[in-house]
Amino acid sequence: MKIKALLSTLLCITTISAMAQLPVEVKGLFKKKRISAVKLFKVKYGKSVEIANVTPNENNQFGFLFYPEYEGIYVIGTGNENSPNDNYKFYFKGGEQLSVSLLDSSYVLTGKLNSKENVVLTQWHDLTFPLEQKAINFMKVQSTFVDYFPEQEEIVAKSKTFLNGKTTGNAKFDKQVRDIMALDLASYATNFLNTPRSAHPSVEEYSNFYSSLKAVDFAKTTDKVYNYPWGYRTLSGIIIVNMRQDGKAYKRGVEGVDIFASYLPNDTLKGDLALENAAGYKTIADYQTLMAKYNKYVITKVQKERSDNIMNPLLTYKPGTDAYEFSYADNTGKVYSMKDFKGKVVLVDTWATWCSPCKAEIPFLKKLEEEMKGTDVQIISLSTDAEKDKEKWLKMIKDENLGGLQLFAGGPANEFSKYYKINTIPRFLVFDKQGKIVTVDSPRPSQPELKALLQKTLAN
């Protein structure tokens, strides 16, 4: 839970779980020509996320008082979540007092209580400021590769000795700042090439730094990308540059995702890439095509939740739309998919051994199976029992002499149930011979309307 309260010029943000630690206090002076809200961002999975904002008072003062969720980089500025424009990085773990003035195109630290970590970050920012201006604030500062490349090479050379004598005593920061520096340089270098200019270099004209810029060096684990405010954006920029260096053209759809993914050694980042692309899809068919190949990389809980959030608005369940392409094993271990039943009308019964209404339908389901014998109707009983109850499922199949095809989906949160939003069982679904939806909520076997529906679907 986030609580915001305006106290004079300080914006207080607290989380209940963080109350035991020391707060961060930010006191600022707004020296930009145009007054706008000052925003505080946290870093989440390689993106900046706004957590608070405040408008400077009549004396151009602003501030934040908050308990940091983690030790690491936060961002303060007047820009938006998607871009580093007019946004600046600071390091907080709790207990810091940051005094800062925001200028039209930069910032300066004021006072004497700023932490060693933020002093180092500011010194780094001052060193790389010319690159930031030309690469990030390119609408304000006109530049071409003719003047940018020499300056970039000079600053890259200085970066190699920048940290000499700058140990802060914070081992975590002293390690992370190297990643921040590398990502900053990569961000500037790639943003420069990937934004509008009056003249663009050929690959052969790239300066030496680009030959050392490889996506694989940033993507072996998620750490570097996830801890940087524009990590995903920067990694994508590096891949685009690497593609040009390798003579590969940008492509849309699954083929384009395949090319991008070939530069990523980390499976979780491949999943992020797929989801980033899927977020722009307009049809469930496009989503299914992509995720048939990339769902295995959707590993983390957050990724799975995001996948559901992308997929659910695309689901219409209209008759004639493609069925979900499931893949589950039967009681002998043989795996079946929806495509295996092309040419048959399919009735899917989602059930569980603990479900009394499900078990009450079994005699009617057996009768229906007998009546449909010799026709192109395939009855599938899809168990949503938890993995720990798999033996109960196997025993019930044997004891009750259950017919049809018995498949084990593995728990109520299985992909089939999530796809069709099955929250109560039993639930019966019917699909035609082409693997298209007839209905995702059909009558039950105990109702004569189901048999009539199957016969009608067979005749079509």
N, C-alpha and C positions, 0 to 999 in steps of 0.2 A: 504494500500500500504506500502511495506517495502522498505526502501532505505538504502543501505550499502555503506559506504565510508571509506577507510583506511586512518587514520590520524596518522602518526608516528606509534606507537605501539597500538593505541586505535582504536577499531572498533566501528564506530558510527552506531546505528540502531535507526531509528525514525519512528513513525507513525504520520500522520497528526493530528489525533484526540488527540494525547497525548502531543502536543507541549506546552500546557499551564502549564504542571506540571514540576517539577524539574527532571532532568535526574539522572540516576544511573551511577556512574563512577567506573569501576573495573580496578585496576592496579595489574598485576600479574608478578611473576617470575617463570619461568619454570625450575624445578630442577629434572626432570625425566631423566633417562639415554638415552632414545630414544625419539628424537624429533617427535612430532605429533601435529596435529591441536588441539587447545583448542576450545571447543564448548560451546555455551550458549543455554540452553533449557528453554522453558516455560512449564507450566503444563496445560494440556487440557484434561478434562474428564478422569482423572485418568491415563494419560500417559504423558511422556515427549516428547516434540516436539522441534526439533532443529530450532532455529531462526537465528543463526549466528555462524560463526567459524573464527578463525584467527590463522595463523602460527606464533610462536614466532620469534622475530627478531634475529640478530646476537648476541645480548646481552642477549638472552633468556627471553626477556620481551614480554608481551602480554597485551592486555586490551580490554575493551568494554565500550562504552558510549551509553546508550540507555534510552528510556522512557518506563517504565514498563506499560504493558497493564492493570495490576491489582495489588492489594496489596496482596502479598503472597509469596509462595515458587517458586524460580527459581533454575536451576541446572547449574553448571559449571564443566567441566571435559573433559576428553579425550575419554570417552566411547561412546556408541551409544544410540539411543533413547529407546531401548527395555530393557535395563538392568541397574542396579545401579552400575555395575563395573566401577571403576575409575571415578565416577561422584559424585558430592557433592552438598548438599542443602544449599541455602542461602535465606534470606528473604529480599525482597525489596518492598518499597511503592513509592519510588521516593525521591531523595536527598541524598541517601547513597553514601559513598565512601568506597569501599571494597578494602583492600590490602591483597593479598594472594599469597602464594607460593605453587605450586603443586609439591608434592614429588612422588616418585615411587609408593607408596601405600597409600598415605594420603595427607593431606594439613595442612598448618599452617597459621594463620592470622599474618600479619605483620603491623607495623605502629600503630598509636594511634587514628585513626579516624573511626575505624570500629564501626558499630552500636551495641547497646546493644543486639538487636535481634540476630545478627550474632555472637556475642560473646557467647550468651547462646547456640545457635545451635552448635557452635564449641566445647564448653564444653561437650555438649551431645554426639557429634560425638567422642570426645576423650574417653568418658566413655565407649561407645559401640563399639569402634574400634576393640577390640579382637573378638567380635561376627561377625562384618562385615567381617573381614579378613577370618575367618574360614567358614562362611556361604556363602558369596558372592564371594570372591576371592579364592574359594576352589581349583582352579587349581594351585595356587601358594602356598597355605598353606594347607598341609595335616592334616586332623583332622577326628576323629570319635566321636560318641556320648559319648564315655567313658570320653573324656576330655572336650567335648563341653558342655554337659548338666550341669555339676557342675558350669562352668563359667557362663553359661546363668542364672542359678538360682541366682548366686551371684549378677550379674549385674541387674537382674529384681528386686531384693530386694533393691539395691541402687537407682533404678529409682523412687521408691516410695517417696523418700525424696529429689530427685535431684533438684526440683524447689524451695525448701525452700530458701528464701532470694534472689531469682532471678527474681523478678518482674521487667519488663522492662519499665512500664509506658504505653505500647502499649496494650490496652485491647484486641484488635483483635488477636495480636500475642500470648499474654499470654494465650488465650483460645485455639488457634490453635496448639500451641506447644505441648499441651497434646495429641492431636490426632496424631501429627507427631511422638511423642515418642512411642505411642501405636502401630502405623503402622510400625515403624522401628523395634521394638521388634518382631512383628508378621512376618515382612518380613524376618528377620534373622532366626527366628525359623522355618518357613515353608520352606525357601530356603535350609536350612541345611538338612531337611528331604527329600526334593524332588530333590536332586542333587546326582551324583555318589559318593559313599564312599566305602572304603574297608570293612566296616561293617555297617549294618543297624539295628536299634533297632526294636523290636516288639512293638506293641501299649502298651503292659503292661510295657515296659521299658521306655516309655516316661517320661521325668521329669515333675515336678508339674506344670510348666508354661503352658504346653499344655492343661491341663484340664480347664484352664481359657480362652483359645483361642477359641472363638465362632464367626462364620461368622455373625450371627445375630447382634452382638454388633457393627459391622462395617458397616452394610448394612441397618439400619433402614431408613436412608435418603441417598442421593447421596453425601452429603457434604464431609464426611471423605475420601471416595474413590476418588472423583473427584479432591480434592485439593492436593492429594499426587502424586508425580511424577510416582510412580509405583503402583498406587492404584488398578487398575484392576488386575494386575499380583499378587499382595499381597492377594487380596480377593480370587482369584482363588486358591492360595496356601493354604489359610485357609480352604476353602471348601474341598479340597483334603484331608487335615489332618482330618477334621471333618468326612469325609466319612469313612476313615480308622477307626477312633474311633467308628463309628457306624456300622462297619462291612459291608459297602456298597462298591461294586466293581465298578471300572470305566467302563463306557460303551460309545459306539459311537452312533451318530445319535440322534434322538429325545429323545430316552429313556435316553441317557446320559445327555442331556440338562434338562430333567425333574428332574433328581436327583440333579443336580447343582441348579436348580431354587428352589427346595424345601428348600434350605438353605437361600434364599433371601426374606426378607419381603417387599422389595421395588420394585414396579412394573417397574420403569424406569431401575433399574439395571437388572431386568429380561429381559427387551428388549435389553439392552446392551449385555447380555450373549447370547441371541439368535443370534444377529447380529455378534458377535465375532465368533460364530460357523458357521454361514451362509457364512462368508467371505471365508471359505475354501471349499465351495461346488463347484462341477464341473457341475452339471446339474440343470436345472430349476425345475425338478420334486422333487429333494431333497429340494430345496429352498421352493417350494410350500408346501411340507409336513410339514416342520418346521414352516413356517410362518402361516399356517392355524391355528396353535395352539398358536403362540406367537406374531402374528401381533398386537393383542390387547394391548401388552406391548410396542409397538413401538409408543411412545407418543410424544416425543419432535420433533421440526423441524429438528434438527441435526440428530436424529435417522432416521426420515423418509427420509432425503436426503441420508443417508448412506445406507438405505434399497434399495433405487432406484439404487444407484451406484453399489450395489452388484448384484441386480436382472438384470439390463439392459444388461450386457455382456452375461448373460446366456440365454437371449431370442433369439430364432432363428426364431420363427413363421413358422417353416417348417410344411408342410402338414403331418398330422399324429401325431403331438405332442399334448399333453393335453391342453385343453382350460383353461383359467383363471376361477377359481371357485368363481364367483361373488356372492353377496347376497344383493338384493335390494327389496324394497317394491313397490307394485303396487299402483294404485290410490285408492284402498280400504284399503290399509295398510297391505295387506298380503305379506309376504316375500317369494321371489323365489330365488333359486340358480341354477347354471348350471346343477347340478346333477339331478334336478327335471325333466329335459328334455331328460334323457337317453332314447334312442329308437326313438328319433325324430331328423330330420334335422332342425337345428336352424339357422335362419337368424336374425342377430342383426343389428338394425338401430340406430346409435348414432346420435342424433339430438338435437335441442333446439327450443323453441318457437320463438326466435328472429332471427332465421336463415332462410333467404329467400330461398336459394337453398334447404334447408331441406324441407320447406313447399311446394316447387314446386314438390317434389317427392311424396307427400302424395297421390294424385289421382292415380298415377302409383302403389304405394304400396297397396292401397285398391284393385285395379284391380288384382294385383298379388295374394293377399290374397284370393280373390274370386276364381281365377283359381286354387289355390292350396288347396281349400276346399276339405275335405275328404281324404287328404293325410297326411302323417306323417311329415308335415312341421310346425314348430312353428315360427311365426314371433314375434320378441320382439323389441319394440321401446324403446330405453334407453335414457331418457332425461338427458342432461347435463346442464340444467338450474340451476342457483344459487338457494340456499335455499330461498332467498327473493322472487323469482319468481315462487315458487311452486304453488301458487294460479292461476297464469296465465296458468300454465301447466294443472292444473285440469280443468280450464274453457275451455281451447282449446280442451281437450279430449271430453268434453260434447258438445261444440258448433260444432265441426267438425265431431262428431260421429266417433272418431278414433277407429280402430279395433286392432286386434292383442293383445298382452300383453304389457301394458304400465307400464314401470318401471321408477323410479326416482333415478338417480345416485347422484345428488346433486353437481352441479358445474363442470366446465371443468377440475378441478384437481382431479376428482374422481379416485378411484383405477383402474377401468376398462380402462379408457382413458390413465392413466399413464402406465399401463401394456402394452397396445398395441400402445403406443406412438401416440395417436390420437391428432393431433394438429389442424386439420381442419375438419369441418363437412359439409355435412353428410358423414358418413363413414359406409360401410356395410361389415359385416363379416359373414362367413358361417362356420358351424360346422357340422360334421357328426353325425350319430346315436349313436356313441360310445363316443361322447363328445370330438372328436379330431378336430384339425384345418383343414379346407379345404382351406380357404384363409382368410386373415385378411384385404383384400382390394378388395372386389368383385365388379362386375359391379353394377350399380344402377338399381332400379326398372324400370326406364325409358328406360333401355337398354334390349333388348330381350335376351342377353347373360346370364342375371341373372336367368331367368326362366329355361333356358337350363341347367345351372349349378346345380340348385336345383333338377331338374329331374334326372340328371346324378348321383348326390349324393344319391338320394332316391334309385336308382337302384343298387347301390353298396352294 
